[in-house]
């Protein structure tokens, strides 16, 4: 943006700069800044007539609105983006926007609509050269199936999402799939598998330096599972220390039922 100065290309350079700054602010959970940057990028792309990039900015702005619970504004942005992308024949951009519409409908509790958007996106990716990008809609569809109680399907979808993310080298998406897979296993009562998946997802988050995380663990985790350990103390040992913590991303867990034998 600074390099462009007051040249003729300033508006386009500024629009791209604000788009990237807004997207970065969103990943850092600086949502007010993200909204300001992305709205400005939408306006500047409109001035330059760059409809395709304007659609991308609208899509990213819609994602921020989803994360902040502003669902109607999210729907407006995403529907605008989808209309532009379809009119311009940009099917890949449209598929990505469909993913986010699926996520929006899931958050709203409209599971059938969420499922339809995800299935349309998955079909596009599988039919073309972007099969690995199906990781995103598979992940969201897995969440839908989990909410519907179709846990076997949810687990299969999250595994496929994880595998495609690995093929793509997308650690962020892999962590998402693992953490959501952990929730599906928890609901199915497979607690050992749930813990293993969650620990793998957390390790990836640490490697990425992601302090906010990508999963949404259920508050029901802590009281519903126990973990047993074993060890051998020296004969002269007179005391031991147990460290107890709550589930990832949850508050302090005050344990009152510990036993040692």
Buried (B, 14 or more C-beta within 10 A) or exposed (E): EEEBEEEEEBBBBBBBBBBBBBBEBBEEEBBEBBBBBBBBBBBBBBEBEBBBBBBBBBBBBBBBBBBBEBBEBBBBBBBBBBBBBBEEEBBBBBBBBBBBBBBBBBBBEBBEBBBBBBBBBBEBBEEEEBBBBBBBBBBBBBBBBBBEEBBEBBBBBBBBBBBBBBEBEBBEBBBBBBBBBBBBBBBBEBBEBBBBBBEBBBEBBEEBEBEEBBBEBBEEBBEBBEEEEEEEEEEEEEEEEEEEEBBBBEEEEEEEEEEEE
